[in-house]
Amino acid sequence: MQLTRAGFLALLWLFVLAALRVVRSDLYAASGLRVAVPGFRKSVAGKRGKVPRQLVVTHGALAGTRITLDGRPILMGRADDSTLVLDDDYASTRHARLSLRGTDWYVEDLGSTNGTYLDRAKVTQPLRVPLGVPIRIGKTVIELRS
C-alpha cells in the first residue's frame, strides 16, 4: 500500500515538473518573439519599395540560415522534402508555405496544429508579407529581406 502511494506521488511530481517545463518553454518562445518585434517599424520604414531577395531565419535552432528567393514556393515544416526543414517540436510536418503572387510574397498556414503568425496575427488565410515583418512558426522566426 505504501509503495503504491509513493509511486503515485512520484508520478504526480513528474507530471508537475513536465507541466512547468512546457510553461517555461512557452514563455521562452514568447520572449523570443518580443525581441524581434521592437525593430519592426524601424526595419520596415527604410525598406519600402525594395524587393525581397532572401528569407532569413532570425530566431530558433536555424538562426542565421538564408534562402535565396527565386520565385519558387518555399515549403516550411518538419518534412525532409521541405525547403526549410524545421527541427522544432511546435512545427507540423507541412506547416506553412511562402509563395510569390505577382510581385508580393504571401504566407499561408497549411493546417498546422500550433499555427503560423505574421507579426502577432495568426495566419488564417494567405497574407502578404512585408519586408522585415517576423513570421513565427513554433520557436522559429523568419523574415523577408532585400
DSSP file with accessible surface (Angstrom, degrees, kcal/mol):
  #  RESIDUE AA STRUCTURE BP1 BP2  ACC     N-H-->O    O-->H-N    N-H-->O    O-->H-N    TCO  KAPPA ALPHA  PHI   PSI    X-CA   Y-CA   Z-CA
    1    1 A M     >        0   0  157      0, 0.0     4,-2.0     0, 0.0     5,-0.1   0.000 360.0 360.0 360.0 -45.3    0.0    0.0    0.0
    2    2 A Q  H  >  +     0   0  138      1,-0.2     4,-2.5     2,-0.2     5,-0.2   0.865 360.0  54.3 -65.1 -37.3    2.8    2.4    0.9
    3    3 A L  H  > S+     0   0  148      2,-0.2     4,-2.4     1,-0.2    -1,-0.2   0.900 107.4  50.4 -64.6 -39.1    4.7    1.5   -2.3
    4    4 A T  H  > S+     0   0  103      2,-0.2     4,-2.5     1,-0.2    -2,-0.2   0.924 111.4  48.0 -64.1 -44.9    1.6    2.3   -4.4
    5    5 A R  H  X S+     0   0  151     -4,-2.0     4,-2.5     2,-0.2    -2,-0.2   0.913 112.2  49.0 -62.8 -43.3    1.2    5.7   -2.7
    6    6 A A  H  X S+     0   0   58     -4,-2.5     4,-2.5     2,-0.2    -2,-0.2   0.908 112.0  49.2 -63.7 -41.1    4.9    6.5   -3.2
    7    7 A G  H  X S+     0   0   36     -4,-2.4     4,-2.3     2,-0.2    -2,-0.2   0.923 111.7  48.5 -63.6 -43.5    4.7    5.5   -6.8
    8    8 A F  H  X S+     0   0  141     -4,-2.5     4,-2.4     2,-0.2    -2,-0.2   0.919 111.4  50.2 -62.9 -42.8    1.6    7.7   -7.3
    9    9 A L  H  X S+     0   0   93     -4,-2.5     4,-2.4     1,-0.2    -2,-0.2   0.912 109.8  50.8 -62.6 -41.4    3.3   10.6   -5.6
   10   10 A A  H  X S+     0   0   53     -4,-2.5     4,-2.3     1,-0.2    -1,-0.2   0.922 110.8  48.6 -63.5 -43.1    6.4   10.3   -7.8
   11   11 A L  H  X S+     0   0  116     -4,-2.3     4,-2.3     2,-0.2    -1,-0.2   0.897 109.6  53.0 -63.3 -39.1    4.2   10.2  -10.9
   12   12 A L  H  X S+     0   0   81     -4,-2.4     4,-2.4     2,-0.2    -2,-0.2   0.933 109.6  47.9 -62.0 -44.9    2.3   13.3   -9.8
   13   13 A W  H  X S+     0   0  148     -4,-2.4     4,-2.6     2,-0.2     5,-0.2   0.893 109.6  52.9 -64.9 -38.4    5.6   15.2   -9.3
   14   14 A L  H  X S+     0   0  112     -4,-2.3     4,-2.4     1,-0.2    -1,-0.2   0.913 109.5  49.6 -62.2 -40.9    6.9   14.1  -12.7
   15   15 A F  H  X S+     0   0  146     -4,-2.3     4,-2.5     2,-0.2    -2,-0.2   0.930 111.0  48.9 -62.4 -46.0    3.6   15.5  -14.2
   16   16 A V  H  X S+     0   0   53     -4,-2.4     4,-2.4     1,-0.2    -2,-0.2   0.932 112.4  48.0 -61.2 -44.7    4.0   18.8  -12.3
   17   17 A L  H  X S+     0   0  102     -4,-2.6     4,-2.1     2,-0.2    -1,-0.2   0.905 111.2  50.5 -64.9 -39.4    7.7   19.1  -13.5
   18   18 A A  H  X S+     0   0   54     -4,-2.4     4,-2.1    -5,-0.2    -1,-0.2   0.917 110.3  50.1 -64.4 -40.6    6.7   18.3  -17.1
   19   19 A A  H  X S+     0   0   42     -4,-2.5     4,-2.4     1,-0.2    -2,-0.2   0.920 110.2  49.8 -64.3 -41.9    4.0   21.0  -17.0
   20   20 A L  H  X S+     0   0  107     -4,-2.4     4,-2.7     1,-0.2    -1,-0.2   0.890 108.6  53.5 -63.4 -37.3    6.4   23.6  -15.6
   21   21 A R  H  X S+     0   0  182     -4,-2.1     4,-2.5     2,-0.2    -1,-0.2   0.919 109.3  48.1 -64.3 -41.7    8.9   22.7  -18.3
   22   22 A V  H  X S+     0   0   77     -4,-2.1     4,-2.6     2,-0.2    -2,-0.2   0.930 112.1  48.9 -64.8 -44.3    6.2   23.3  -21.0
   23   23 A V  H  X S+     0   0   78     -4,-2.4     4,-2.5     2,-0.2     5,-0.2   0.936 112.2  48.6 -61.6 -44.7    5.2   26.6  -19.5
   24   24 A R  H  X S+     0   0  176     -4,-2.7     4,-2.5     1,-0.2    -1,-0.2   0.922 111.1  50.8 -61.8 -41.8    8.8   27.8  -19.3
   25   25 A S  H  X S+     0   0   21     -4,-2.5     4,-2.4     1,-0.2    -1,-0.2   0.917 110.5  48.9 -62.4 -43.1    9.3   26.7  -22.9
   26   26 A D  H  X S+     0   0   80     -4,-2.6     4,-2.3     2,-0.2    -1,-0.2   0.905 111.4  49.3 -64.5 -40.9    6.2   28.7  -24.0
   27   27 A L  H  X S+     0   0  108     -4,-2.5     4,-2.3     2,-0.2    -2,-0.2   0.908 110.5  51.0 -64.9 -38.5    7.4   31.8  -22.1
   28   28 A Y  H  X S+     0   0  163     -4,-2.5     4,-1.9    -5,-0.2    -2,-0.2   0.931 110.3  49.0 -64.3 -42.8   10.8   31.5  -23.6
   29   29 A A  H  X S+     0   0   17     -4,-2.4     4,-1.6     1,-0.2    -2,-0.2   0.915 111.3  50.0 -64.0 -41.3    9.3   31.3  -27.1
   30   30 A A  H  X S+     0   0   32     -4,-2.3     4,-2.1     1,-0.2    -1,-0.2   0.903 108.6  51.8 -65.7 -38.6    7.1   34.3  -26.5
   31   31 A S  H  X S+     0   0   45     -4,-2.3     4,-1.7     1,-0.2    -1,-0.2   0.878 105.3  56.4 -68.6 -31.5   10.1   36.3  -25.2
   32   32 A G  H  X S+     0   0   19     -4,-1.9     4,-1.1     1,-0.2    -1,-0.2   0.900 107.3  49.4 -64.4 -36.7   12.0   35.5  -28.4
   33   33 A L  H  X S+     0   0   19     -4,-1.6     4,-1.6     1,-0.2     3,-0.5   0.934 107.1  54.4 -68.0 -42.2    9.1   36.9  -30.4
   34   34 A R  H  < S+     0   0  149     -4,-2.1    -1,-0.2     1,-0.2    -2,-0.2   0.850 103.2  57.0 -62.2 -32.2    9.1   40.1  -28.3
   35   35 A V  H  < S+     0   0  101     -4,-1.7     4,-0.4     1,-0.2    -1,-0.2   0.891 109.0  46.2 -64.8 -36.5   12.8   40.6  -29.0
   36   36 A A  H  < S+     0   0   13     -4,-1.1     3,-0.4    -3,-0.5    -2,-0.2   0.815 104.3  63.0 -76.8 -27.8   12.1   40.6  -32.8
   37   37 A V  S >< S+     0   0   17     -4,-1.6     3,-2.6     1,-0.2     4,-0.4   0.882  86.3  66.7 -73.6 -37.7    9.1   42.9  -32.7
   38   38 A P  T 3  S+     0   0  102      0, 0.0     4,-0.4     0, 0.0     3,-0.3   0.864 102.5  49.6 -56.4 -32.6   10.6   46.2  -31.4
   39   39 A G  T 3> S+     0   0   34     -4,-0.4     4,-3.2    -3,-0.4     5,-0.3   0.469  85.4 100.1 -81.3   2.1   12.7   46.6  -34.6
   40   40 A F  H <> S+     0   0   42     -3,-2.6     4,-1.9     1,-0.2     5,-0.3   0.955  85.0  37.1 -55.6 -58.7    9.6   46.0  -36.7
   41   41 A R  H  > S+     0   0  198     -4,-0.4     4,-2.5    -3,-0.3    -1,-0.2   0.920 119.0  50.3 -64.3 -40.9    8.8   49.6  -37.6
   42   42 A K  H  > S+     0   0  178     -4,-0.4     4,-1.0     1,-0.2    -1,-0.2   0.921 111.8  46.9 -63.1 -44.0   12.4   50.6  -37.9
   43   43 A S  H  < S+     0   0   29     -4,-3.2    -1,-0.2     1,-0.2    -2,-0.2   0.840 117.7  42.0 -71.5 -30.0   13.2   47.6  -40.2
   44   44 A V  H >< S+     0   0   19     -4,-1.9     3,-1.6    -5,-0.3     4,-0.4   0.865 102.6  68.4 -83.8 -34.2   10.1   48.2  -42.4
   45   45 A A  H >< S+     0   0   60     -4,-2.5     3,-0.6     1,-0.3    -2,-0.2   0.876 104.7  39.4 -56.7 -43.8   10.4   52.0  -42.6
   46   46 A G  T 3< S+     0   0   63     -4,-1.0    -1,-0.3     1,-0.2    -2,-0.1   0.469 110.6  61.0 -87.7   2.8   13.6   52.2  -44.6
   47   47 A K  T X   +     0   0   48     -3,-1.6     3,-1.9    -4,-0.1    -1,-0.2   0.313  63.5 133.6-115.2   9.5   12.7   49.3  -47.0
   48   48 A R  T <  S+     0   0  195     -3,-0.6     3,-0.1    -4,-0.4    -3,-0.0  -0.378  77.6  18.7 -63.2 136.5    9.6   50.4  -48.7
   49   49 A G  T 3  S+     0   0   84      1,-0.3    -1,-0.3    -2,-0.1     2,-0.2   0.285  96.2 122.2  88.0 -12.4    9.8   49.7  -52.4
   50   50 A K    <   -     0   0  119     -3,-1.9    -1,-0.3     1,-0.0    81,-0.2  -0.546  62.1-122.5 -83.3 152.8   12.6   47.2  -52.1
   51   51 A V        -     0   0   82     -2,-0.2     2,-0.2    -3,-0.1    53,-0.1  -0.796  23.7-115.5 -97.7 132.1   12.2   43.7  -53.4
   52   52 A P        +     0   0   22      0, 0.0    94,-0.3     0, 0.0     3,-0.1  -0.449  39.3 166.2 -64.2 133.3   12.7   40.7  -51.1
   53   53 A R        +     0   0  156     92,-2.8    16,-2.6     1,-0.3     2,-0.3   0.529  58.1  36.1-121.3 -17.7   15.7   38.6  -52.2
   54   54 A Q  E     -AB  68 145A  54     91,-2.5    91,-2.8    14,-0.3     2,-0.5  -0.985  58.5-142.4-140.9 150.9   16.2   36.4  -49.1
   55   55 A L  E     -AB  67 144A   1     12,-2.8    12,-2.5    -2,-0.3     2,-0.4  -0.968  31.1-167.1-106.5 123.5   14.4   34.5  -46.4
   56   56 A V  E     -AB  66 143A   4     87,-2.9    87,-2.2    -2,-0.5     2,-0.6  -0.958  20.0-139.1-120.5 130.7   16.4   34.8  -43.2
   57   57 A V  E     + B   0 142A   3      8,-2.6     7,-3.2    -2,-0.4    85,-0.3  -0.791  24.9 174.8 -84.9 118.2   15.9   32.8  -40.0
   58   58 A T  E     +     0   0A  31     83,-2.6     2,-0.3    -2,-0.6    84,-0.2   0.714  61.9  22.1 -99.1 -26.5   16.4   35.3  -37.2
   59   59 A H  E    S+ B   0 141A  55     82,-1.5    82,-2.1     3,-0.0    -1,-0.2  -0.994  93.4  44.1-141.7 149.3   15.5   33.1  -34.1
   60   60 A G  S >  S-     0   0   35     -2,-0.3     3,-1.8    80,-0.2    80,-0.1  -0.591 101.6 -42.7 114.1-175.3   15.5   29.5  -33.4
   61   61 A A  T 3  S+     0   0   87      1,-0.3    -1,-0.2    -2,-0.2    79,-0.1   0.783 136.0  47.2 -62.2 -26.8   17.7   26.5  -34.0
   62   62 A L  T >  S+     0   0   52     -3,-0.2     3,-2.4     3,-0.0    -5,-0.3   0.149  78.2 155.4-102.0  18.7   18.4   27.6  -37.6
   63   63 A A  T <   +     0   0   59     -3,-1.8    -5,-0.2     1,-0.3     3,-0.1  -0.171  66.2  28.4 -50.7 133.8   19.2   31.2  -36.8
   64   64 A G  T 3  S+     0   0   55     -7,-3.2    -1,-0.3     1,-0.3     2,-0.1   0.194  85.3 136.4  97.5 -13.7   21.4   32.7  -39.5
   65   65 A T    <   -     0   0   51     -3,-2.4    -8,-2.6    -8,-0.1     2,-0.4  -0.437  35.3-164.4 -68.7 137.2   20.1   30.4  -42.2
   66   66 A R  E     -A   56   0A 134    -10,-0.2     2,-0.5    -2,-0.1   -10,-0.2  -0.986  10.6-167.9-127.1 136.2   19.4   32.3  -45.5
   67   67 A I  E     -A   55   0A  33    -12,-2.5   -12,-2.8    -2,-0.4     2,-0.3  -0.991  22.9-130.2-122.6 125.1   17.4   31.1  -48.5
   68   68 A T  E     -A   54   0A 103     -2,-0.5     2,-0.5   -14,-0.2   -14,-0.3  -0.593  22.4-128.9 -73.8 131.2   17.7   33.0  -51.8
   69   69 A L        +     0   0   22    -16,-2.6    -1,-0.1    -2,-0.3     5,-0.0  -0.713  35.7 165.5 -84.7 122.1   14.2   33.8  -53.2
   70   70 A D        -     0   0   92     -2,-0.5    -1,-0.1     2,-0.3    -2,-0.0   0.197  64.6 -92.0-121.2  14.7   13.9   32.7  -56.8
   71   71 A G  S    S+     0   0   34      1,-0.4    29,-0.5     0, 0.0    -2,-0.1   0.181  90.6 119.2  97.2 -18.7   10.2   32.9  -57.3
   72   72 A R  S    S-     0   0  169      1,-0.1    -1,-0.4    27,-0.1    -2,-0.3  -0.556  74.1 -97.4 -79.1 148.3    9.5   29.2  -56.4
   73   73 A P        -     0   0   77      0, 0.0     2,-0.6     0, 0.0    26,-0.2  -0.268  32.0-138.4 -61.8 148.4    7.3   28.5  -53.3
   74   74 A I  E     -F   98   0B   6     24,-3.1    24,-2.5    -3,-0.1     2,-0.4  -0.956  12.1-156.7-113.6 116.2    9.0   27.7  -50.1
   75   75 A L  E     -F   97   0B  33     -2,-0.6     9,-2.2    22,-0.2     8,-1.1  -0.797  10.1-164.9 -92.7 132.8    7.6   24.9  -48.0
   76   76 A M  E     +Fg  96  84B   0     20,-3.0    20,-2.1    -2,-0.4    19,-1.4  -0.968  34.8  83.2-122.7 134.2    8.4   25.0  -44.3
   77   77 A G  E    S- g   0  85B   0      7,-1.8     9,-2.5    -2,-0.4    16,-0.3  -0.968  84.5 -67.6 164.3-171.5    7.9   22.2  -41.8
   78   78 A R  S    S+     0   0  114     14,-1.9    15,-0.2    -2,-0.3    16,-0.2   0.607  87.3 113.2 -84.1 -12.6    9.5   19.1  -40.3
   79   79 A A  S >  S-     0   0   11     14,-2.2     3,-1.7    13,-0.3    -2,-0.2  -0.334  72.1-129.1 -63.2 141.4    9.2   17.0  -43.6
   80   80 A D  T 3  S+     0   0  152      1,-0.3    -1,-0.1     5,-0.1     5,-0.1   0.755 107.0  56.6 -63.1 -25.7   12.5   16.1  -45.1
   81   81 A D  T 3  S+     0   0  107      3,-0.1    -1,-0.3     0, 0.0    -6,-0.1   0.374  81.8 117.0 -90.8   8.1   11.4   17.4  -48.5
   82   82 A S  S <  S-     0   0   10     -3,-1.7     3,-0.3     1,-0.1    -6,-0.2  -0.402  70.4-131.3 -69.6 150.8   10.6   20.9  -47.2
   83   83 A T  S    S+     0   0   75     -8,-1.1     2,-0.6     1,-0.3    -7,-0.2   0.920 107.0  31.0 -66.4 -43.6   12.6   23.9  -48.5
   84   84 A L  E    S-g   76   0B   7     -9,-2.2    -7,-1.8     2,-0.0     2,-0.6  -0.928  85.6-155.9-117.0 101.1   13.2   25.0  -44.9
   85   85 A V  E     -g   77   0B  61     -2,-0.6     2,-0.6    -3,-0.3    -7,-0.2  -0.713  10.1-153.9 -82.3 117.4   13.3   21.8  -42.7
   86   86 A L        -     0   0    3     -9,-2.5     2,-1.3    -2,-0.6     5,-0.1  -0.834  14.6-161.6 -99.2 121.4   12.4   22.9  -39.1
   87   87 A D        +     0   0  139     -2,-0.6     2,-0.4     3,-0.0   -26,-0.1  -0.675  51.6 127.7 -94.9  73.6   13.7   20.8  -36.2
   88   88 A D    >   -     0   0   11     -2,-1.3     3,-1.8     3,-0.1    -2,-0.1  -0.993  60.4-144.6-139.0 123.7   11.0   22.3  -33.9
   89   89 A D  T 3  S+     0   0  140     -2,-0.4    -1,-0.1     1,-0.3    49,-0.1   0.722 103.5  54.7 -61.0 -21.6    8.6   20.4  -31.7
   90   90 A Y  T 3  S+     0   0   55     47,-0.1     2,-0.4     2,-0.1    24,-0.4   0.396  91.4  90.6 -94.6   1.0    6.0   23.1  -32.4
   91   91 A A  S <  S-     0   0    2     -3,-1.8     2,-0.1    46,-0.1    -3,-0.1  -0.789  71.0-133.9 -97.8 142.7    6.2   22.8  -36.2
   92   92 A S    >   -     0   0   18     -2,-0.4   -14,-1.9   -16,-0.1     3,-0.6  -0.426  30.0-102.5 -84.7 169.1    4.0   20.4  -38.2
   93   93 A T  T 3  S+     0   0   77      1,-0.3   -14,-2.2   -16,-0.3     2,-0.5   0.940 122.1  18.3 -58.7 -50.5    5.2   18.2  -40.9
   94   94 A R  T 3  S+     0   0  109    -17,-0.2    -1,-0.3   -16,-0.2   -17,-0.2  -0.858  86.1 158.4-119.7  93.3    3.9   20.5  -43.6
   95   95 A H    <   -     0   0    0    -19,-1.4    15,-2.9    -3,-0.6    17,-0.5   0.944  52.6 -13.6 -88.8 -55.1    3.4   23.7  -41.6
   96   96 A A  E     -FH  76 109B   0    -20,-2.1   -20,-3.0    13,-0.3     2,-0.4  -0.968  49.5-141.9-150.6 162.5    3.4   26.7  -43.9
   97   97 A R  E     -FH  75 108B  86     11,-2.5    11,-2.3    -2,-0.3     2,-0.5  -0.993   3.5-157.5-132.2 139.4    4.1   27.9  -47.4
   98   98 A L  E     +FH  74 107B   0    -24,-2.5   -24,-3.1    -2,-0.4     2,-0.3  -0.974  27.0 173.1-112.1 121.3    5.6   31.2  -48.7
   99   99 A S  E     - H   0 106B  15      7,-2.6     7,-3.0    -2,-0.5     2,-0.4  -0.964  32.1-117.6-136.6 153.0    4.7   31.8  -52.3
  100  100 A L  E     - H   0 105B  67    -29,-0.5     2,-0.5    -2,-0.3     5,-0.2  -0.737  25.3-179.3 -89.8 129.4    5.0   34.6  -54.8
  101  101 A R  E >   - H   0 104B 117      3,-3.3     3,-1.9    -2,-0.4     2,-0.5  -0.936  69.0 -46.1-129.2 105.9    1.9   36.2  -56.2
  102  102 A G  T 3  S-     0   0   72     -2,-0.5    -2,-0.0     1,-0.3     0, 0.0  -0.602 123.0 -27.5  69.7-116.6    2.6   38.9  -58.7
  103  103 A T  T 3  S+     0   0  120     -2,-0.5     2,-0.3    -3,-0.1    -1,-0.3   0.377 124.2  84.3-108.8   1.0    5.4   40.9  -57.0
  104  104 A D  E <   -H  101   0B  59     -3,-1.9    -3,-3.3   -53,-0.1     2,-0.4  -0.821  69.6-133.3-109.9 148.3    4.4   40.2  -53.4
  105  105 A W  E     -H  100   0B  11     24,-0.4    24,-3.1    -2,-0.3     2,-0.4  -0.795  22.2-162.6 -95.9 139.0    5.2   37.2  -51.2
  106  106 A Y  E     -HI  99 128B  58     -7,-3.0    -7,-2.6    -2,-0.4     2,-0.4  -0.954   9.1-146.3-123.7 141.0    2.3   35.6  -49.2
  107  107 A V  E     -HI  98 127B   0     20,-2.6    20,-2.4    -2,-0.4     2,-0.4  -0.869  17.7-174.6-105.2 139.8    2.5   33.3  -46.2
  108  108 A E  E     -H   97   0B  48    -11,-2.3   -11,-2.5    -2,-0.4     2,-0.3  -0.999  21.9-133.7-136.4 128.8   -0.1   30.6  -45.9
  109  109 A D  E     -H   96   0B  35     -2,-0.4   -13,-0.3   -13,-0.2   -14,-0.1  -0.671  12.8-149.1 -79.1 135.7   -0.7   28.2  -43.0
  110  110 A L        -     0   0   52    -15,-2.9   -14,-0.1    -2,-0.3   -16,-0.1  -0.156  62.0 -73.1-100.8  38.6   -1.2   24.6  -44.2
  111  111 A G  S    S+     0   0   68      1,-0.1   -15,-0.1   -16,-0.1   -16,-0.1   0.825  75.2 178.4  78.9  32.6   -3.5   23.4  -41.4
  112  112 A S        -     0   0   18    -17,-0.5    -1,-0.1     1,-0.1     4,-0.1  -0.196  34.9-127.0 -66.7 160.5   -0.8   23.2  -38.8
  113  113 A T  S    S+     0   0  120      1,-0.2    -1,-0.1     2,-0.1   -22,-0.1   0.910 105.4  31.4 -73.8 -43.8   -1.5   22.3  -35.2
  114  114 A N  S    S-     0   0   71    -24,-0.4    -1,-0.2     1,-0.2    24,-0.1   0.446 108.3-124.6-101.3  -1.4    0.1   25.3  -33.5
  115  115 A G        -     0   0    3     22,-0.1    23,-0.5   -20,-0.1     2,-0.4   0.098  10.9 -99.5  85.1 163.3   -0.5   27.9  -36.1
  116  116 A T  E     -C  137   0A   0      7,-0.4     7,-3.3    21,-0.1     2,-0.4  -0.968  32.7-154.3-122.3 139.8    1.7   30.4  -38.1
  117  117 A Y  E     -CD 136 122A  54     19,-2.2    19,-2.9    -2,-0.4     2,-0.6  -0.966  12.1-158.2-124.6 132.1    1.9   34.0  -37.0
  118  118 A L  E >  S-CD 135 121A  18      3,-2.8     3,-2.4    -2,-0.4     2,-0.4  -0.949  81.6 -42.2-104.8 113.3    2.7   37.1  -39.1
  119  119 A D  T 3  S-     0   0   39     15,-3.7    17,-0.1    -2,-0.6   -82,-0.1  -0.529 126.1 -31.0  57.3-114.2    4.0   39.6  -36.6
  120  120 A R  T 3  S+     0   0  171     -2,-0.4     2,-0.4     2,-0.1    -1,-0.3   0.411 118.4 100.3-109.0   2.0    1.4   39.0  -33.8
  121  121 A A  E <  S-D  118   0A  55     -3,-2.4    -3,-2.8     1,-0.0     2,-0.2  -0.757  73.7-123.0 -95.8 133.6   -1.5   38.0  -36.0
  122  122 A K  E     -D  117   0A 113     -2,-0.4     2,-0.7    -5,-0.2    -5,-0.2  -0.509  27.5-122.7 -71.4 134.3   -2.4   34.3  -36.5
  123  123 A V        +     0   0    4     -7,-3.3    -7,-0.4    -2,-0.2    -1,-0.1  -0.707  46.1 155.1 -83.0 113.0   -2.4   33.4  -40.2
  124  124 A T  S    S+     0   0  124     -2,-0.7    -1,-0.2     1,-0.3   -16,-0.1   0.467  71.6  16.7-113.8 -10.5   -5.9   32.1  -41.1
  125  125 A Q  S    S-     0   0  124    -18,-0.1    -1,-0.3     0, 0.0   -18,-0.1  -0.939 108.3 -64.2-150.5 164.0   -5.7   32.9  -44.8
  126  126 A P        -     0   0   42      0, 0.0     2,-0.4     0, 0.0   -18,-0.2  -0.361  58.5-167.1 -57.6 128.4   -2.9   33.8  -47.2
  127  127 A L  E     -I  107   0B  46    -20,-2.4   -20,-2.6    -2,-0.0     2,-0.1  -0.963  23.7-112.5-122.4 140.4   -1.4   37.1  -46.0
  128  128 A R  E     -I  106   0B 119     -2,-0.4   -22,-0.3   -22,-0.2   -24,-0.0  -0.457  29.7-142.6 -67.5 138.5    1.0   39.4  -47.8
  129  129 A V        -     0   0    4    -24,-3.1   -24,-0.4    -2,-0.1     3,-0.1  -0.895  11.5-155.0-109.6 109.0    4.4   39.5  -46.1
  130  130 A P    >   -     0   0   35      0, 0.0     3,-1.5     0, 0.0    14,-0.4  -0.371  38.2 -80.4 -73.5 160.4    6.2   42.9  -46.0
  131  131 A L  T 3  S+     0   0   14      1,-0.2    14,-0.2   -81,-0.2   -84,-0.1  -0.331 113.2  10.8 -58.0 136.8   10.0   43.2  -45.7
  132  132 A G  T 3  S+     0   0    1     12,-2.6    -1,-0.2     1,-0.2   -88,-0.1   0.435  88.5 132.2  77.8  -0.7   11.3   42.7  -42.1
  133  133 A V    <   -     0   0    5     -3,-1.5    11,-0.4    11,-0.1    -1,-0.2  -0.740  59.7-118.5 -87.1 126.1    8.0   41.6  -40.6
  134  134 A P        -     0   0    0      0, 0.0   -15,-3.7     0, 0.0     2,-0.5  -0.394  20.7-160.4 -70.4 138.2    8.6   38.4  -38.5
  135  135 A I  E     -CE 118 142A   0      7,-2.8     7,-2.7   -17,-0.2     2,-0.5  -0.982  13.8-156.6-111.9 124.8    6.9   35.2  -39.4
  136  136 A R  E     +CE 117 141A  50    -19,-2.9   -19,-2.2    -2,-0.5     2,-0.5  -0.914  20.3 172.7-112.4 126.3    6.8   32.8  -36.4
  137  137 A I  E >  S-CE 116 140A   4      3,-2.8     3,-2.3    -2,-0.5     2,-0.2  -0.947  71.4 -54.6-125.9 103.9    6.5   29.0  -36.7
  138  138 A G  T 3  S-     0   0    8    -23,-0.5   -50,-0.0    -2,-0.5   -47,-0.0  -0.436 121.5 -19.6  62.6-124.5    6.9   27.5  -33.2
  139  139 A K  T 3  S+     0   0   75     -2,-0.2     2,-0.4    -3,-0.1    -1,-0.3   0.417 119.8  97.8 -93.4   0.8   10.2   28.7  -31.9
  140  140 A T  E <   - E   0 137A   7     -3,-2.3    -3,-2.8   -80,-0.1     2,-0.4  -0.776  52.7-169.9 -96.6 131.9   11.5   29.7  -35.3
  141  141 A V  E     +BE  59 136A   3    -82,-2.1   -83,-2.6    -2,-0.4   -82,-1.5  -0.984   8.7 179.2-121.6 129.7   11.2   33.3  -36.5
  142  142 A I  E     -BE  57 135A   2     -7,-2.7    -7,-2.8    -2,-0.4     2,-0.3  -0.880   6.5-168.2-127.0 160.4   11.9   34.2  -40.2
  143  143 A E  E     -B   56   0A  15    -87,-2.2   -87,-2.9    -2,-0.3     2,-0.4  -0.988  24.6-119.6-143.7 153.3   11.8   37.4  -42.2
  144  144 A L  E     -B   55   0A   0    -14,-0.4   -12,-2.6   -11,-0.4     2,-0.3  -0.786  38.3-178.9 -88.5 135.8   12.0   38.5  -45.8
  145  145 A R  E      B   54   0A  69    -91,-2.8   -92,-2.8    -2,-0.4   -91,-2.5  -0.960 360.0 360.0-135.6 154.9   14.9   40.8  -46.5
  146  146 A S              0   0   56     -2,-0.3   -96,-0.0   -94,-0.3   -99,-0.0  -0.356 360.0 360.0 -88.6 360.0   16.3   42.6  -49.6
